[in-house]
Amino acid sequence: MMPRIALIPNRPLKFAALAGLLWSSACGHSTASPSPKPNDDYRAGASGILFPARIGSFARTSVRYYSQDGSDIGVDYQSRPARIHMSVFVYPAPAIVAVHAAPAAVVAAQDEVCRRETAKIAAAILTAFPNGNERPVARLARPDGRPAPLGYLSSATVPNAGSGTSEEGAAVFCYVNDRWLVSYRFSGALAGPGVVKNVMGFIRSLPLPSRAPGKGPTDAAPGKQPTI
């Protein structure tokens, strides 16, 4: 039998509505749910990702829910000293159905999902900021320690209301714990290498899970993906 790989989409991409600076006002599809207290850490029940009240100079400002079961969320952080806004989105990855496919082929399919997701977000940013100057997409090592698929970083410098430029961008990691897409959407008031440096520091300080909450290890061997 010939090897076959198929993707089952999760849902339409929501980042087209999130490309601007004011995510809170742009996110019209989030649902009202009790938010954690400002000084309490928050653990997403579905993914198990822990969102501390503070990460370095970043303070958590809000938690938004896009699904009733909590599998699709957005968490906002603000760094006043660095003048950077960060939104972290966690949502289900498309299921991969592999039939007689080599593990490397499945990882390649996962990587393609990540590349396309990053490209869609980058396109949404440039649609919102048509005068932006896009930087080359960079590959990122995963903060959860998994060797593959790697992540992607896309950013652009855009003219701001004053005489300078700001930095808009996103980093995306796919198939975290074999199930999740995790995207970091950031906006820096002042463009420059300090923005990406602060963003990467934030990403490294937000550990991604390698186990399902309360269910023990769930990391499958490379290429072993759930099918539906």
Biotite code that builds the C-alpha atoms (Angstrom):
import biotite.structure as struc

atoms = struc.array([
    struc.Atom([0.000, 0.000, 0.000], chain_id="A", res_id=1, res_name="MET", atom_name="CA", element="C"),
    struc.Atom([1.260, 3.457, -0.887], chain_id="A", res_id=2, res_name="MET", atom_name="CA", element="C"),
    struc.Atom([2.083, 5.732, 2.063], chain_id="A", res_id=3, res_name="PRO", atom_name="CA", element="C"),
    struc.Atom([-0.507, 8.476, 2.599], chain_id="A", res_id=4, res_name="ARG", atom_name="CA", element="C"),
    struc.Atom([-0.641, 11.511, 4.873], chain_id="A", res_id=5, res_name="ILE", atom_name="CA", element="C"),
    struc.Atom([-3.741, 13.657, 5.347], chain_id="A", res_id=6, res_name="ALA", atom_name="CA", element="C"),
    struc.Atom([-4.435, 16.743, 7.452], chain_id="A", res_id=7, res_name="LEU", atom_name="CA", element="C"),
    struc.Atom([-7.761, 17.319, 9.171], chain_id="A", res_id=8, res_name="ILE", atom_name="CA", element="C"),
    struc.Atom([-8.064, 21.103, 9.709], chain_id="A", res_id=9, res_name="PRO", atom_name="CA", element="C"),
    struc.Atom([-8.869, 22.437, 13.166], chain_id="A", res_id=10, res_name="ASN", atom_name="CA", element="C"),
    struc.Atom([-10.727, 25.654, 12.245], chain_id="A", res_id=11, res_name="ARG", atom_name="CA", element="C"),
    struc.Atom([-10.282, 28.854, 10.216], chain_id="A", res_id=12, res_name="PRO", atom_name="CA", element="C"),
    struc.Atom([-7.290, 30.978, 11.188], chain_id="A", res_id=13, res_name="LEU", atom_name="CA", element="C"),
    struc.Atom([-8.258, 33.832, 13.485], chain_id="A", res_id=14, res_name="LYS", atom_name="CA", element="C"),
    struc.Atom([-5.100, 35.914, 13.154], chain_id="A", res_id=15, res_name="PHE", atom_name="CA", element="C"),
    struc.Atom([-6.448, 38.070, 10.346], chain_id="A", res_id=16, res_name="ALA", atom_name="CA", element="C"),
    struc.Atom([-8.480, 39.791, 13.051], chain_id="A", res_id=17, res_name="ALA", atom_name="CA", element="C"),
    struc.Atom([-5.496, 40.038, 15.365], chain_id="A", res_id=18, res_name="LEU", atom_name="CA", element="C"),
    struc.Atom([-2.943, 41.774, 13.220], chain_id="A", res_id=19, res_name="ALA", atom_name="CA", element="C"),
    struc.Atom([-3.310, 45.228, 14.738], chain_id="A", res_id=20, res_name="GLY", atom_name="CA", element="C"),
    struc.Atom([-1.891, 46.677, 17.918], chain_id="A", res_id=21, res_name="LEU", atom_name="CA", element="C"),
    struc.Atom([-5.129, 46.499, 19.902], chain_id="A", res_id=22, res_name="LEU", atom_name="CA", element="C"),
    struc.Atom([-5.778, 42.771, 20.221], chain_id="A", res_id=23, res_name="TRP", atom_name="CA", element="C"),
    struc.Atom([-8.270, 43.164, 23.047], chain_id="A", res_id=24, res_name="SER", atom_name="CA", element="C"),
    struc.Atom([-10.583, 45.311, 20.953], chain_id="A", res_id=25, res_name="SER", atom_name="CA", element="C"),
    struc.Atom([-10.006, 43.299, 17.780], chain_id="A", res_id=26, res_name="ALA", atom_name="CA", element="C"),
    struc.Atom([-10.892, 39.925, 19.309], chain_id="A", res_id=27, res_name="CYS", atom_name="CA", element="C"),
    struc.Atom([-14.645, 39.978, 18.945], chain_id="A", res_id=28, res_name="GLY", atom_name="CA", element="C"),
    struc.Atom([-15.007, 36.200, 19.152], chain_id="A", res_id=29, res_name="HIS", atom_name="CA", element="C"),
    struc.Atom([-13.622, 35.568, 22.630], chain_id="A", res_id=30, res_name="SER", atom_name="CA", element="C"),
    struc.Atom([-16.036, 34.527, 25.367], chain_id="A", res_id=31, res_name="THR", atom_name="CA", element="C"),
    struc.Atom([-16.371, 35.964, 28.831], chain_id="A", res_id=32, res_name="ALA", atom_name="CA", element="C"),
    struc.Atom([-14.964, 33.665, 31.499], chain_id="A", res_id=33, res_name="SER", atom_name="CA", element="C"),
    struc.Atom([-13.588, 34.246, 34.980], chain_id="A", res_id=34, res_name="PRO", atom_name="CA", element="C"),
    struc.Atom([-10.019, 35.525, 34.720], chain_id="A", res_id=35, res_name="SER", atom_name="CA", element="C"),
    struc.Atom([-7.285, 34.600, 37.196], chain_id="A", res_id=36, res_name="PRO", atom_name="CA", element="C"),
    struc.Atom([-6.344, 37.178, 39.789], chain_id="A", res_id=37, res_name="LYS", atom_name="CA", element="C"),
    struc.Atom([-3.504, 39.451, 38.620], chain_id="A", res_id=38, res_name="PRO", atom_name="CA", element="C"),
    struc.Atom([-0.948, 37.925, 40.999], chain_id="A", res_id=39, res_name="ASN", atom_name="CA", element="C"),
    struc.Atom([-1.994, 34.285, 40.536], chain_id="A", res_id=40, res_name="ASP", atom_name="CA", element="C"),
    struc.Atom([-0.417, 31.930, 38.043], chain_id="A", res_id=41, res_name="ASP", atom_name="CA", element="C"),
    struc.Atom([-2.827, 30.514, 35.486], chain_id="A", res_id=42, res_name="TYR", atom_name="CA", element="C"),
    struc.Atom([-2.665, 26.992, 34.070], chain_id="A", res_id=43, res_name="ARG", atom_name="CA", element="C"),
    struc.Atom([-4.625, 26.325, 30.898], chain_id="A", res_id=44, res_name="ALA", atom_name="CA", element="C"),
    struc.Atom([-6.716, 23.279, 31.691], chain_id="A", res_id=45, res_name="GLY", atom_name="CA", element="C"),
    struc.Atom([-6.730, 21.741, 28.222], chain_id="A", res_id=46, res_name="ALA", atom_name="CA", element="C"),
    struc.Atom([-3.068, 22.139, 27.259], chain_id="A", res_id=47, res_name="SER", atom_name="CA", element="C"),
    struc.Atom([-1.518, 22.262, 30.728], chain_id="A", res_id=48, res_name="GLY", atom_name="CA", element="C"),
    struc.Atom([0.590, 25.313, 29.832], chain_id="A", res_id=49, res_name="ILE", atom_name="CA", element="C"),
    struc.Atom([1.375, 27.443, 32.882], chain_id="A", res_id=50, res_name="LEU", atom_name="CA", element="C"),
    struc.Atom([1.087, 31.200, 32.394], chain_id="A", res_id=51, res_name="PHE", atom_name="CA", element="C"),
    struc.Atom([2.763, 32.967, 35.345], chain_id="A", res_id=52, res_name="PRO", atom_name="CA", element="C"),
    struc.Atom([1.512, 36.339, 36.529], chain_id="A", res_id=53, res_name="ALA", atom_name="CA", element="C"),
    struc.Atom([4.919, 37.754, 35.559], chain_id="A", res_id=54, res_name="ARG", atom_name="CA", element="C"),
    struc.Atom([7.648, 36.666, 33.151], chain_id="A", res_id=55, res_name="ILE", atom_name="CA", element="C"),
    struc.Atom([10.637, 38.951, 33.563], chain_id="A", res_id=56, res_name="GLY", atom_name="CA", element="C"),
    struc.Atom([9.409, 42.476, 32.853], chain_id="A", res_id=57, res_name="SER", atom_name="CA", element="C"),
    struc.Atom([6.192, 41.143, 31.293], chain_id="A", res_id=58, res_name="PHE", atom_name="CA", element="C"),
    struc.Atom([3.012, 41.264, 33.397], chain_id="A", res_id=59, res_name="ALA", atom_name="CA", element="C"),
    struc.Atom([-0.017, 39.185, 32.437], chain_id="A", res_id=60, res_name="ARG", atom_name="CA", element="C"),
    struc.Atom([-2.941, 41.478, 31.651], chain_id="A", res_id=61, res_name="THR", atom_name="CA", element="C"),
    struc.Atom([-5.781, 39.236, 30.447], chain_id="A", res_id=62, res_name="SER", atom_name="CA", element="C"),
    struc.Atom([-6.912, 35.732, 29.524], chain_id="A", res_id=63, res_name="VAL", atom_name="CA", element="C"),
    struc.Atom([-9.374, 35.234, 26.665], chain_id="A", res_id=64, res_name="ARG", atom_name="CA", element="C"),
    struc.Atom([-11.339, 32.118, 25.755], chain_id="A", res_id=65, res_name="TYR", atom_name="CA", element="C"),
    struc.Atom([-12.333, 31.289, 22.173], chain_id="A", res_id=66, res_name="TYR", atom_name="CA", element="C"),
    struc.Atom([-14.001, 27.957, 22.976], chain_id="A", res_id=67, res_name="SER", atom_name="CA", element="C"),
    struc.Atom([-16.221, 26.752, 25.778], chain_id="A", res_id=68, res_name="GLN", atom_name="CA", element="C"),
    struc.Atom([-13.958, 23.812, 26.606], chain_id="A", res_id=69, res_name="ASP", atom_name="CA", element="C"),
    struc.Atom([-10.882, 26.038, 27.012], chain_id="A", res_id=70, res_name="GLY", atom_name="CA", element="C"),
    struc.Atom([-8.968, 24.391, 24.170], chain_id="A", res_id=71, res_name="SER", atom_name="CA", element="C"),
    struc.Atom([-8.584, 27.685, 22.299], chain_id="A", res_id=72, res_name="ASP", atom_name="CA", element="C"),
    struc.Atom([-7.267, 30.579, 24.382], chain_id="A", res_id=73, res_name="ILE", atom_name="CA", element="C"),
    struc.Atom([-5.278, 33.789, 24.222], chain_id="A", res_id=74, res_name="GLY", atom_name="CA", element="C"),
    struc.Atom([-3.181, 35.220, 27.054], chain_id="A", res_id=75, res_name="VAL", atom_name="CA", element="C"),
    struc.Atom([-1.897, 38.798, 26.951], chain_id="A", res_id=76, res_name="ASP", atom_name="CA", element="C"),
    struc.Atom([1.275, 40.182, 28.520], chain_id="A", res_id=77, res_name="TYR", atom_name="CA", element="C"),
    struc.Atom([2.667, 43.699, 28.618], chain_id="A", res_id=78, res_name="GLN", atom_name="CA", element="C"),
    struc.Atom([6.210, 44.877, 29.301], chain_id="A", res_id=79, res_name="SER", atom_name="CA", element="C"),
    struc.Atom([6.091, 48.566, 30.123], chain_id="A", res_id=80, res_name="ARG", atom_name="CA", element="C"),
    struc.Atom([9.887, 48.940, 30.441], chain_id="A", res_id=81, res_name="PRO", atom_name="CA", element="C"),
    struc.Atom([10.504, 47.346, 27.031], chain_id="A", res_id=82, res_name="ALA", atom_name="CA", element="C"),
    struc.Atom([7.259, 48.747, 25.538], chain_id="A", res_id=83, res_name="ARG", atom_name="CA", element="C"),
    struc.Atom([6.303, 45.359, 24.112], chain_id="A", res_id=84, res_name="ILE", atom_name="CA", element="C"),
    struc.Atom([2.870, 43.759, 23.958], chain_id="A", res_id=85, res_name="HIS", atom_name="CA", element="C"),
    struc.Atom([2.743, 39.953, 23.717], chain_id="A", res_id=86, res_name="MET", atom_name="CA", element="C"),
    struc.Atom([-0.264, 37.716, 23.048], chain_id="A", res_id=87, res_name="SER", atom_name="CA", element="C"),
    struc.Atom([0.132, 33.933, 23.373], chain_id="A", res_id=88, res_name="VAL", atom_name="CA", element="C"),
    struc.Atom([-2.436, 31.827, 21.543], chain_id="A", res_id=89, res_name="PHE", atom_name="CA", element="C"),
    struc.Atom([-2.895, 28.102, 22.206], chain_id="A", res_id=90, res_name="VAL", atom_name="CA", element="C"),
    struc.Atom([-5.247, 26.111, 19.996], chain_id="A", res_id=91, res_name="TYR", atom_name="CA", element="C"),
    struc.Atom([-5.577, 22.560, 18.593], chain_id="A", res_id=92, res_name="PRO", atom_name="CA", element="C"),
    struc.Atom([-3.276, 21.531, 15.755], chain_id="A", res_id=93, res_name="ALA", atom_name="CA", element="C"),
    struc.Atom([-4.739, 19.839, 12.677], chain_id="A", res_id=94, res_name="PRO", atom_name="CA", element="C"),
    struc.Atom([-4.842, 16.085, 13.177], chain_id="A", res_id=95, res_name="ALA", atom_name="CA", element="C"),
    struc.Atom([-2.417, 14.164, 10.996], chain_id="A", res_id=96, res_name="ILE", atom_name="CA", element="C"),
    struc.Atom([-3.568, 10.807, 9.675], chain_id="A", res_id=97, res_name="VAL", atom_name="CA", element="C"),
    struc.Atom([-0.587, 8.767, 8.479], chain_id="A", res_id=98, res_name="ALA", atom_name="CA", element="C"),
    struc.Atom([-1.043, 5.471, 6.645], chain_id="A", res_id=99, res_name="VAL", atom_name="CA", element="C"),
    struc.Atom([2.157, 3.486, 6.080], chain_id="A", res_id=100, res_name="HIS", atom_name="CA", element="C"),
    struc.Atom([4.171, 6.729, 6.144], chain_id="A", res_id=101, res_name="ALA", atom_name="CA", element="C"),
    struc.Atom([7.735, 6.989, 7.424], chain_id="A", res_id=102, res_name="ALA", atom_name="CA", element="C"),
    struc.Atom([8.214, 9.047, 10.620], chain_id="A", res_id=103, res_name="PRO", atom_name="CA", element="C"),
    struc.Atom([10.295, 11.575, 8.687], chain_id="A", res_id=104, res_name="ALA", atom_name="CA", element="C"),
    struc.Atom([7.369, 12.145, 6.312], chain_id="A", res_id=105, res_name="ALA", atom_name="CA", element="C"),
    struc.Atom([5.020, 12.866, 9.212], chain_id="A", res_id=106, res_name="VAL", atom_name="CA", element="C"),
    struc.Atom([7.492, 15.332, 10.740], chain_id="A", res_id=107, res_name="VAL", atom_name="CA", element="C"),
    struc.Atom([7.786, 16.999, 7.319], chain_id="A", res_id=108, res_name="ALA", atom_name="CA", element="C"),
    struc.Atom([3.979, 17.325, 7.236], chain_id="A", res_id=109, res_name="ALA", atom_name="CA", element="C"),
    struc.Atom([4.012, 18.871, 10.708], chain_id="A", res_id=110, res_name="GLN", atom_name="CA", element="C"),
    struc.Atom([6.706, 21.298, 9.618], chain_id="A", res_id=111, res_name="ASP", atom_name="CA", element="C"),
    struc.Atom([4.625, 22.292, 6.601], chain_id="A", res_id=112, res_name="GLU", atom_name="CA", element="C"),
    struc.Atom([1.681, 23.034, 8.897], chain_id="A", res_id=113, res_name="VAL", atom_name="CA", element="C"),
    struc.Atom([3.935, 25.286, 10.966], chain_id="A", res_id=114, res_name="CYS", atom_name="CA", element="C"),
    struc.Atom([5.359, 27.033, 7.919], chain_id="A", res_id=115, res_name="ARG", atom_name="CA", element="C"),
    struc.Atom([1.904, 27.726, 6.491], chain_id="A", res_id=116, res_name="ARG", atom_name="CA", element="C"),
    struc.Atom([0.571, 28.957, 9.830], chain_id="A", res_id=117, res_name="GLU", atom_name="CA", element="C"),
    struc.Atom([3.484, 31.378, 10.129], chain_id="A", res_id=118, res_name="THR", atom_name="CA", element="C"),
    struc.Atom([2.986, 32.558, 6.543], chain_id="A", res_id=119, res_name="ALA", atom_name="CA", element="C"),
    struc.Atom([-0.711, 33.285, 7.212], chain_id="A", res_id=120, res_name="LYS", atom_name="CA", element="C"),
    struc.Atom([0.120, 35.322, 10.300], chain_id="A", res_id=121, res_name="ILE", atom_name="CA", element="C"),
    struc.Atom([2.876, 37.198, 8.460], chain_id="A", res_id=122, res_name="ALA", atom_name="CA", element="C"),
    struc.Atom([0.449, 37.976, 5.619], chain_id="A", res_id=123, res_name="ALA", atom_name="CA", element="C"),
    struc.Atom([-2.130, 39.258, 8.123], chain_id="A", res_id=124, res_name="ALA", atom_name="CA", element="C"),
    struc.Atom([0.491, 41.550, 9.675], chain_id="A", res_id=125, res_name="ILE", atom_name="CA", element="C"),
    struc.Atom([1.495, 42.978, 6.295], chain_id="A", res_id=126, res_name="LEU", atom_name="CA", element="C"),
    struc.Atom([-2.171, 43.419, 5.359], chain_id="A", res_id=127, res_name="THR", atom_name="CA", element="C"),
    struc.Atom([-2.671, 45.495, 8.492], chain_id="A", res_id=128, res_name="ALA", atom_name="CA", element="C"),
    struc.Atom([0.628, 47.326, 7.953], chain_id="A", res_id=129, res_name="PHE", atom_name="CA", element="C"),
    struc.Atom([1.100, 47.527, 4.156], chain_id="A", res_id=130, res_name="PRO", atom_name="CA", element="C"),
    struc.Atom([4.147, 49.779, 4.524], chain_id="A", res_id=131, res_name="ASN", atom_name="CA", element="C"),
    struc.Atom([5.930, 47.249, 6.692], chain_id="A", res_id=132, res_name="GLY", atom_name="CA", element="C"),
    struc.Atom([9.375, 45.946, 5.841], chain_id="A", res_id=133, res_name="ASN", atom_name="CA", element="C"),
    struc.Atom([9.276, 42.163, 6.367], chain_id="A", res_id=134, res_name="GLU", atom_name="CA", element="C"),
    struc.Atom([12.372, 40.447, 7.740], chain_id="A", res_id=135, res_name="ARG", atom_name="CA", element="C"),
    struc.Atom([13.438, 36.972, 6.536], chain_id="A", res_id=136, res_name="PRO", atom_name="CA", element="C"),
    struc.Atom([11.647, 34.142, 8.347], chain_id="A", res_id=137, res_name="VAL", atom_name="CA", element="C"),
    struc.Atom([13.953, 32.446, 10.880], chain_id="A", res_id=138, res_name="ALA", atom_name="CA", element="C"),
    struc.Atom([13.862, 28.915, 12.288], chain_id="A", res_id=139, res_name="ARG", atom_name="CA", element="C"),
    struc.Atom([13.603, 28.558, 16.060], chain_id="A", res_id=140, res_name="LEU", atom_name="CA", element="C"),
    struc.Atom([14.605, 25.776, 18.425], chain_id="A", res_id=141, res_name="ALA", atom_name="CA", element="C"),
    struc.Atom([11.630, 24.523, 20.420], chain_id="A", res_id=142, res_name="ARG", atom_name="CA", element="C"),
    struc.Atom([11.455, 25.615, 24.061], chain_id="A", res_id=143, res_name="PRO", atom_name="CA", element="C"),
    struc.Atom([9.998, 22.219, 25.004], chain_id="A", res_id=144, res_name="ASP", atom_name="CA", element="C"),
    struc.Atom([13.201, 20.455, 23.911], chain_id="A", res_id=145, res_name="GLY", atom_name="CA", element="C"),
    struc.Atom([11.633, 18.384, 21.134], chain_id="A", res_id=146, res_name="ARG", atom_name="CA", element="C"),
    struc.Atom([13.957, 18.122, 18.121], chain_id="A", res_id=147, res_name="PRO", atom_name="CA", element="C"),
    struc.Atom([11.279, 18.510, 15.439], chain_id="A", res_id=148, res_name="ALA", atom_name="CA", element="C"),
    struc.Atom([9.384, 20.134, 13.951], chain_id="A", res_id=149, res_name="PRO", atom_name="CA", element="C"),
    struc.Atom([11.140, 23.393, 14.698], chain_id="A", res_id=150, res_name="LEU", atom_name="CA", element="C"),
    struc.Atom([9.375, 26.729, 15.037], chain_id="A", res_id=151, res_name="GLY", atom_name="CA", element="C"),
    struc.Atom([9.328, 29.837, 12.906], chain_id="A", res_id=152, res_name="TYR", atom_name="CA", element="C"),
    struc.Atom([9.820, 33.544, 13.636], chain_id="A", res_id=153, res_name="LEU", atom_name="CA", element="C"),
    struc.Atom([8.414, 36.215, 11.328], chain_id="A", res_id=154, res_name="SER", atom_name="CA", element="C"),
    struc.Atom([8.681, 39.961, 11.935], chain_id="A", res_id=155, res_name="SER", atom_name="CA", element="C"),
    struc.Atom([8.462, 43.294, 10.165], chain_id="A", res_id=156, res_name="ALA", atom_name="CA", element="C"),
    struc.Atom([9.357, 46.898, 10.902], chain_id="A", res_id=157, res_name="THR", atom_name="CA", element="C"),
    struc.Atom([6.489, 49.297, 10.304], chain_id="A", res_id=158, res_name="VAL", atom_name="CA", element="C"),
    struc.Atom([6.204, 53.094, 10.381], chain_id="A", res_id=159, res_name="PRO", atom_name="CA", element="C"),
    struc.Atom([4.545, 54.314, 13.550], chain_id="A", res_id=160, res_name="ASN", atom_name="CA", element="C"),
    struc.Atom([2.514, 57.436, 14.250], chain_id="A", res_id=161, res_name="ALA", atom_name="CA", element="C"),
    struc.Atom([5.666, 59.370, 15.068], chain_id="A", res_id=162, res_name="GLY", atom_name="CA", element="C"),
    struc.Atom([8.864, 59.632, 13.099], chain_id="A", res_id=163, res_name="SER", atom_name="CA", element="C"),
    struc.Atom([10.221, 56.191, 13.990], chain_id="A", res_id=164, res_name="GLY", atom_name="CA", element="C"),
    struc.Atom([9.310, 52.563, 13.395], chain_id="A", res_id=165, res_name="THR", atom_name="CA", element="C"),
    struc.Atom([7.767, 49.800, 15.477], chain_id="A", res_id=166, res_name="SER", atom_name="CA", element="C"),
    struc.Atom([8.248, 46.031, 15.330], chain_id="A", res_id=167, res_name="GLU", atom_name="CA", element="C"),
    struc.Atom([5.447, 43.567, 14.592], chain_id="A", res_id=168, res_name="GLU", atom_name="CA", element="C"),
    struc.Atom([5.911, 39.822, 14.500], chain_id="A", res_id=169, res_name="GLY", atom_name="CA", element="C"),
    struc.Atom([5.034, 36.318, 15.537], chain_id="A", res_id=170, res_name="ALA", atom_name="CA", element="C"),
    struc.Atom([6.697, 33.070, 16.564], chain_id="A", res_id=171, res_name="ALA", atom_name="CA", element="C"),
    struc.Atom([4.927, 29.746, 16.031], chain_id="A", res_id=172, res_name="VAL", atom_name="CA", element="C"),
    struc.Atom([5.568, 26.274, 17.455], chain_id="A", res_id=173, res_name="PHE", atom_name="CA", element="C"),
    struc.Atom([3.493, 23.367, 16.174], chain_id="A", res_id=174, res_name="CYS", atom_name="CA", element="C"),
    struc.Atom([2.458, 19.994, 17.599], chain_id="A", res_id=175, res_name="TYR", atom_name="CA", element="C"),
    struc.Atom([3.447, 20.905, 21.135], chain_id="A", res_id=176, res_name="VAL", atom_name="CA", element="C"),
    struc.Atom([2.721, 17.783, 23.178], chain_id="A", res_id=177, res_name="ASN", atom_name="CA", element="C"),
    struc.Atom([1.612, 16.342, 19.807], chain_id="A", res_id=178, res_name="ASP", atom_name="CA", element="C"),
    struc.Atom([-1.643, 18.314, 19.969], chain_id="A", res_id=179, res_name="ARG", atom_name="CA", element="C"),
    struc.Atom([-1.227, 22.081, 20.116], chain_id="A", res_id=180, res_name="TRP", atom_name="CA", element="C"),
    struc.Atom([-0.232, 25.083, 18.065], chain_id="A", res_id=181, res_name="LEU", atom_name="CA", element="C"),
    struc.Atom([1.333, 27.810, 20.195], chain_id="A", res_id=182, res_name="VAL", atom_name="CA", element="C"),
    struc.Atom([1.732, 31.235, 18.626], chain_id="A", res_id=183, res_name="SER", atom_name="CA", element="C"),
    struc.Atom([3.342, 34.298, 20.173], chain_id="A", res_id=184, res_name="TYR", atom_name="CA", element="C"),
    struc.Atom([2.148, 37.537, 18.554], chain_id="A", res_id=185, res_name="ARG", atom_name="CA", element="C"),
    struc.Atom([4.212, 40.569, 19.578], chain_id="A", res_id=186, res_name="PHE", atom_name="CA", element="C"),
    struc.Atom([4.352, 44.293, 19.006], chain_id="A", res_id=187, res_name="SER", atom_name="CA", element="C"),
    struc.Atom([7.250, 46.516, 20.043], chain_id="A", res_id=188, res_name="GLY", atom_name="CA", element="C"),
    struc.Atom([6.750, 50.269, 20.183], chain_id="A", res_id=189, res_name="ALA", atom_name="CA", element="C"),
    struc.Atom([10.323, 50.842, 18.998], chain_id="A", res_id=190, res_name="LEU", atom_name="CA", element="C"),
    struc.Atom([11.861, 48.651, 16.286], chain_id="A", res_id=191, res_name="ALA", atom_name="CA", element="C"),
    struc.Atom([15.293, 47.178, 16.846], chain_id="A", res_id=192, res_name="GLY", atom_name="CA", element="C"),
    struc.Atom([17.172, 44.052, 17.955], chain_id="A", res_id=193, res_name="PRO", atom_name="CA", element="C"),
    struc.Atom([16.052, 44.602, 21.553], chain_id="A", res_id=194, res_name="GLY", atom_name="CA", element="C"),
    struc.Atom([12.472, 43.658, 20.660], chain_id="A", res_id=195, res_name="VAL", atom_name="CA", element="C"),
    struc.Atom([13.324, 40.206, 19.333], chain_id="A", res_id=196, res_name="VAL", atom_name="CA", element="C"),
    struc.Atom([15.803, 39.694, 22.190], chain_id="A", res_id=197, res_name="LYS", atom_name="CA", element="C"),
    struc.Atom([13.073, 40.394, 24.755], chain_id="A", res_id=198, res_name="ASN", atom_name="CA", element="C"),
    struc.Atom([10.594, 38.233, 22.847], chain_id="A", res_id=199, res_name="VAL", atom_name="CA", element="C"),
    struc.Atom([13.000, 35.283, 22.751], chain_id="A", res_id=200, res_name="MET", atom_name="CA", element="C"),
    struc.Atom([13.654, 35.700, 26.472], chain_id="A", res_id=201, res_name="GLY", atom_name="CA", element="C"),
    struc.Atom([9.905, 35.550, 27.080], chain_id="A", res_id=202, res_name="PHE", atom_name="CA", element="C"),
    struc.Atom([9.520, 32.428, 24.932], chain_id="A", res_id=203, res_name="ILE", atom_name="CA", element="C"),
    struc.Atom([12.365, 30.620, 26.724], chain_id="A", res_id=204, res_name="ARG", atom_name="CA", element="C"),
    struc.Atom([10.816, 31.494, 30.101], chain_id="A", res_id=205, res_name="SER", atom_name="CA", element="C"),
    struc.Atom([7.393, 30.039, 29.251], chain_id="A", res_id=206, res_name="LEU", atom_name="CA", element="C"),
    struc.Atom([7.944, 26.265, 29.406], chain_id="A", res_id=207, res_name="PRO", atom_name="CA", element="C"),
    struc.Atom([5.820, 24.203, 27.056], chain_id="A", res_id=208, res_name="LEU", atom_name="CA", element="C"),
    struc.Atom([4.496, 20.891, 28.408], chain_id="A", res_id=209, res_name="PRO", atom_name="CA", element="C"),
    struc.Atom([5.712, 17.487, 27.353], chain_id="A", res_id=210, res_name="SER", atom_name="CA", element="C"),
    struc.Atom([2.957, 15.679, 29.303], chain_id="A", res_id=211, res_name="ARG", atom_name="CA", element="C"),
    struc.Atom([-0.800, 15.920, 29.405], chain_id="A", res_id=212, res_name="ALA", atom_name="CA", element="C"),
    struc.Atom([-2.156, 17.333, 32.697], chain_id="A", res_id=213, res_name="PRO", atom_name="CA", element="C"),
    struc.Atom([-2.571, 14.507, 35.186], chain_id="A", res_id=214, res_name="GLY", atom_name="CA", element="C"),
    struc.Atom([-2.137, 11.754, 32.614], chain_id="A", res_id=215, res_name="LYS", atom_name="CA", element="C"),
    struc.Atom([1.577, 11.052, 32.707], chain_id="A", res_id=216, res_name="GLY", atom_name="CA", element="C"),
    struc.Atom([3.879, 11.097, 29.690], chain_id="A", res_id=217, res_name="PRO", atom_name="CA", element="C"),
    struc.Atom([2.148, 11.517, 26.358], chain_id="A", res_id=218, res_name="THR", atom_name="CA", element="C"),
    struc.Atom([5.037, 12.356, 24.057], chain_id="A", res_id=219, res_name="ASP", atom_name="CA", element="C"),
    struc.Atom([4.970, 9.886, 21.232], chain_id="A", res_id=220, res_name="ALA", atom_name="CA", element="C"),
    struc.Atom([8.037, 8.813, 19.359], chain_id="A", res_id=221, res_name="ALA", atom_name="CA", element="C"),
    struc.Atom([8.825, 11.108, 16.425], chain_id="A", res_id=222, res_name="PRO", atom_name="CA", element="C"),
    struc.Atom([6.232, 10.632, 13.729], chain_id="A", res_id=223, res_name="GLY", atom_name="CA", element="C"),
    struc.Atom([3.736, 8.768, 15.921], chain_id="A", res_id=224, res_name="LYS", atom_name="CA", element="C"),
    struc.Atom([0.694, 11.048, 15.742], chain_id="A", res_id=225, res_name="GLN", atom_name="CA", element="C"),
    struc.Atom([-2.885, 10.498, 16.891], chain_id="A", res_id=226, res_name="PRO", atom_name="CA", element="C"),
    struc.Atom([-5.380, 9.652, 14.164], chain_id="A", res_id=227, res_name="THR", atom_name="CA", element="C"),
    struc.Atom([-9.074, 10.315, 14.042], chain_id="A", res_id=228, res_name="ILE", atom_name="CA", element="C"),
])
